[in-house]
Amino acid sequence: MRILLADDQEPVRRALRLLLEQETHLEIGCEVAEAAGLRAAIMRYAPDIILLGWELPGLNVSDLLPLSTVNGRRPIMIAMSSHPEAQQAALDAGVAACINKGRPAADVLRAIRDALGREV
């Protein structure tokens, strides 16, 4: 499974990369720090999963799902936010899950596994 990391906080991306590199079935191929590069990264890398910082600079929520569709296929999108009130907005926008950035790393892996289980 190919993963795209999209978060404006470099320490968050670094921690996610370290966590996900331990999983042999997951491949982190691309990182972006702002929404301006997100569409190009999605088109170039065609990820299966996007871990998306919900407060990504320049992110327009209404364009979120059409932005991520490539050749009629939409990757699993998991939002991440340190703001608990963002969870419902993210779910309403169509993401598979929303994770609080303050939660343990195991929650990220659980959300990925749960989302994959729903998609398979």
PyMOL commands that set and color helices and strands:
alter all, ss='L'
color gray80, all
select helices_A, chain A and resi 10-20+35-45+61-68+86-92+105-119
alter helices_A, ss='H'
color red, helices_A
select strands_A, chain A and resi 2-6+27-32+49-53+76-81+97-100
alter strands_A, ss='S'
color yellow, strands_A
deselect
rebuild
show_as cartoon
